[in-house]
């Protein structure tokens, strides 16, 4: 009986940290920051990796920044990286080449190449290579979703859909840009879409995620703030419907936030329900409890 009690105590000791990490209510892990280039362009093909020093084999979030595909930088999300790493989740903020100097396809190629580099670096960094999640905000959400479902980008980086454990798309736009002309509202406009996706509207079909779903995509957690006035809610709703129609696993969360406070609350509120849901997703790999 005494041996059984000791065994149960040891089991509780082993699993207690993971439960605390899922709640993410009291972040206290010290972290390490490292910066590296994953491609030949040392500025735009680079990544900042935030790793919790007290962890080993933790999940990794690969974060794709927003900025309308034409601007933005990984350094803007340092606080978000520290917030997740302090809760026991490794976080990699990715820079990629910007439009209109490169196409959205080439941006997805960059994101996939970054994922490949991060897979290779897992041994040195300490996170689990089989628990790599793609996350993005705004235009970064479109790039994360497009990369994870785009055979060309994955193939160019010697990846498959199985190499991405899940996708977290926050306040994303233009998941289906040919329909976005009709559905977009707020600050986004046709001129921006033409700069990003090209002047030939027929070519936009290449970027319609719904056209390329095969039912074998990684699970998706789609988040869209109810108070978002920058991005039309029609786009994430359509993506969710298309994923479900294809037979993919998807959860859809709609917090009472606007386009920026969704991220800001993840940083400032340790028990923010969206960050808790994301943390639970990356630790369990499951959408069932969300």
N, C-alpha and C positions, 0 to 999 in steps of 0.2 A: 504493500500500500504506500509506504514511504517513497519507494522508487517511482511509482506511478505519479504521485504528487509532484516529485522533482521533475519528471518528464513533462507533465502538463505546464509546470512553471517555466521550463525552458522553451516550450512551444509558444507560450504567451509572450515571452521575452523576444523571441524571434519575429513574431508577426505583429506585435504592438506598433513598431515604427511605421510599417506600411499603412496601418489604419490611420495613424496620425497624419501621414503624408497625404492620404486621400482627402482628409478634411482640410488640410493646409491651413489650419486655424492659428498656429503659433510657429511661424517660420523662424528657424534659428541656425540653419546649417551655414558654416563658413564656406566660401566659394573661391574658385580659382578662375581667372580670366586669361584666355590665350587667343591670339589673333594669327591667322594664317591665310595664305593665298591658295585657292583651289584650282586656279587657272593661270594663264599668262598675264592677264591684266591685274596688277597688284592692288589697284584701287577698287575696281568694279567686280572683280572675281575674287572676293575675299570674305572671310567669315570670322565673327567673334564668338568664341565658345565659352559659356559660363557653366562650370561644373561644380556640384556640391562636393566638397572635400571629404565629408563624412560618409559618402555613399560609394557603392560599387555595384555595377550592373544595373544602374537606374535607367529609365526611359529617357529619350532625347527628343526635344521639340526643335525642329528646323523651321525658323521663323522667316517669312518673306515679307519685307516691308511694303507699305503702300506708297502713294504719291502719284497716282494716275498713270503709272508706267513710265513717266517722263522725269520723275524726281524722287527724292527720298534717300535715306542712308541708314545703314544698320546701327550707327551710333545713337540714333534717336530712340532706340528701344533698349538702351542699357538698363534702365530701371526695371523694365519688364523681364529682362534676362535675369537680373539679380533676384527679382521676386520669385520666379519659378525655381531658380537654383537653390535659394534659401529654403524652399519647401521640398527639396530632394529630387527635383527634375532638372536634368541637364538641358541647356538651352543654347541653340546656335543661331545667331542673327546673321543673315546672308545679304551681301551686296550682289547685285547683278547689273549687267550693262543696260543702259536706259534707252527708251525710244525717244526720238525717231531714228537714232543712229543704228539701232538694231530692231528686228521684228520681235513680236511677242513670242513667236516660235523660238527665236534665239535666246530670249529671256528664259523661257522654259528649259532650254538646253542648259543654260547656266545653273538654274536651280537643280536640275537633275545631276549635273556634274558636281555641285556642292554636296548633294546627298551621297554620291559615290565616294567623294573624298572623306566625308564624315563617317561612312561605313568603314573605310580603311583605317581611320584614326581612332576607332573605338577602343582598340587594345591599349593604346597609349593614354587615352583620355579617361577610360574607366566605365563609360556608359555601355549599354547593351546594344550591339549592332542589329539585333532582330526586334528592337522596340523603338524604331525611328519614325516619328510622326511629323508630317508636314503641316504647318500652320501659317496662315497669312491674314492680313487685315486690309480691307478695301481692295485696291488693285492687286495687292499681294495675296488676297484670298483667291482671286481669279487665277493668278499664276500658280498657287499651290494646287488648286483643284485641276487646272489644265495640265500641269506637269504630271500629276499622279495618274491621269487618265490618258495621257498622250503617248502612244506607242513609239513615235519618232524620238521624242526627248529621252524616254527611258532607254531605248535601244542604243542611242548615241552615247549614253553614259554606262552602258553594259549593266543596266538595271532591269528589273521586272516589277510588275505591280506588287509582287510579294515582298519586295524590299522596302515597301512603305507600309507601316503598321496601321496607319490611319491618317485622315485629313481633317483639319480643324479650320473651317472657313468662316471668318468673322467679318460681317458687314461688307461682303463682297459684291462686285458689280461685273456686268458683262460676261457672265458665265455662258450666255448665248447671245453674242453681239448682234447677230442678224435680227433678233427680236428686240434687242435693246434699243434700237432706233425708235420703236413704237412704245416701249415700256419705260424707258429711262425718264427720271424726273429730278428736280433739284439742280445742283451745280453742274452735273455732267451734261454734255451736249454733243451734237453730231460732229462738230469740228474736232473735238478731242478724240472721238472714236476714229475719225478719218486719219488723224495724225498717228494714232496707235495701231490700228488694224489695216490701214491702207485706204486709198481713194476708191478702189474697186470693191463695191459692196458684195459682189459674188464671191470674192475671196474670203469674206468674213466667215463663211460656213466652216472653214477649216478650224475655227476657234469655238464653234458651238459644241460645248461639252456633251450635251444630250445626244448628238448625232453619233458619238463614238463610244457610248457606254455599252459594255458587253455582259454586265452582271457579275463580273469577277473583280470589280474595283475594291480597294480597301474601304473599311467603314468610314463614313463621313459624319462629323459633328458640325452642323451648320448653325451659325449664330447670327441674328440680325436684331439690332436694337429697335424697339417699337417707336422711339422718338427720332430715328434717323431721318434727317431731311436732305442728306447728301445722296443717298442711294435708294432707289425705289425698292420696296419690299417685293415687288413682282419677280425680280430676278432670283433671290434666294428661294422663294416659294416654287418657282419653276424648276430650279435645280433639284430641290427636294423631291418634287413630283417625278422628275425624270429618273432620279436614282431609284426611287421606290418602284417605278414601272419596269426598270431594268432588272429588278431583283436584288439590288444592293442594300446593305445595311446603312441606315441614316437616322440621325436624331436631329430635331429642329428645336432650338431654344430661342425665345424672343424676350429678352430682358427689357425692363423699362429704362432704357438708356438711349443716348443719341450716338452719332457716328464716332465720337472720340471718347465719351465716358465709358464705353464698354471696356476699352483698354485701360483707361485711367483708374477705374475701380479695381481692376485686377492688380494694379500696382499699389494703390493706397489702402485697400481693404483686404487684409489677409484672409478673411472668411467670405470674400465676395463669391456669390453662388456660381457665377460663370467660371471663375478660376477653379473653384472646388470641382465643378463638373469636368473641366478639362483635365485637372490633375487626376481625378478618378478614372477618366477615360484612358489616359496614357499609362497609368499603373495597372489597370485591369485589362485593357484592350477591348473592353466591352461597353456597349451603349445601353445595356439593359436597365441600368439603375439611374439613367439620366432623365 
